[in-house]
């Protein structure tokens, strides 16, 4: 499982050079509909328009807007998150406060906060799920996506670290949208098995991004596999935070040459082979 933290508002300018990225990327913040982060706020992903919504249990929100603020056919159905809450954490501020101090919560171990995104284009998506409980560092969230190969779960929580940090404020998932149900992406945040149900589990928001087409060994997404990719591949191996900051609209999975949905030393030999061929 890939784990990294990054916040890069500079990606705002890169993003708007790529129309496909705009159209297939969505930011969602749970909270009052008149309160949302600003469009220059990236959180741990890409900046752009934030859909602010209450997503009440059992309701559907239609025509979510993409990062450019343009309406899309994408609709969001939510069940399980039964209460929208606000807790003022004294350590958060600005857009971080707007996103993270508001959240949907579930108090039922067998009923997660479940998001069903429908009418997406098929493809591979990066999903960032924010599951942080403000002012309660001991309360964790159990996050997952049905569309992630292997259906792994992550535990998210802890004290506010001063900015977004993977597995503290959010989890990162790579998901395949496609058959047997085209266009559907399911994202969850629930109570960690064995944790007290009365503490609940939070979901503050989610960012989804359709990744560019796979191009093995093309680590900077410039359309070529060449010597420039060597140093970037090493960067992805040893410092993924800086890789995401430097290449926010690329596809780190281009470095997964053995197809196990991870990037590690097992990919070194097939990476060299891909470059030589």
Phi, psi and omega in degrees: 000132181281133181228126182197152173237142177195147171225120186222095177289341177296338179296342180307316184285326177294318184302316187283002170272351187238099185299321181295324178294320178301312187291332185248018177240135183223138172245133181231128176240129179270124182168186178304141185292345177262013182223116181210155176299158179285161185288348177271000183273125181264341192052234177259006183236237182250144178282168180143190183299138176250122172285115178263125184207153177276330179046056180302151183305126177082016182246159178241133174252126185260158170054054174301148180267145178278185185296337177276359181082017181261134180296142179237170175285355188293133177238151184237120174254134182232132168219156177103319175282103193266351184214135173264125186234161174225126173231126181278107176271124185293347183270343180267157179205164175059220181295328175301317180295317181299317180286311195271339181275356174246143183196154165275149182223144171241144178243011184247117183304327183268005183226101180280164163287117188241126177250129175246104172274127181237154178071028168282159169288145176294150179152188178262131183239144167267131182236124174251119183249121181266117184226054186249132180264109183298141177062015180220075187296343181272353182264120185254163173240151183246102191253152182193171170218133179298334185271003177274127180307130181086348178051053178286158176241147178237152176251125186239135175157172180136183179288148179302122186270008181096355179179178185286136180220130182300137182071003169251307179254339183204168172235154181245133182226147174244120194232147179254116176262123182168195182307148010278348178242099182294141172079005185251135176226124183247129184231139187225150168220122184223183180283134177299132180309127179090349179282154180298125182297329183296338178285334180074185175212142189257155164222112183274329183173182180207146173237131177236142181218124175285123184283151174297163181303146180299136177218086186309130177077358176272087190278346177247006176055041177261006177087005181224148172253105186211191185298333179297337182280345184296307181297325181289325175298317178297319177302316180296329179288316192254342183210075186293331177302313181288329176299312181297323179294322183278334185226062189292339180251009179271195186227100182299335179293352171298341176270358177272085187274348179254004171073026180258012178064030175214162176239115181208190185295340176294343181269353186296307182298313178293334175295314178298319178298318180297323179291320183288334181267000000 
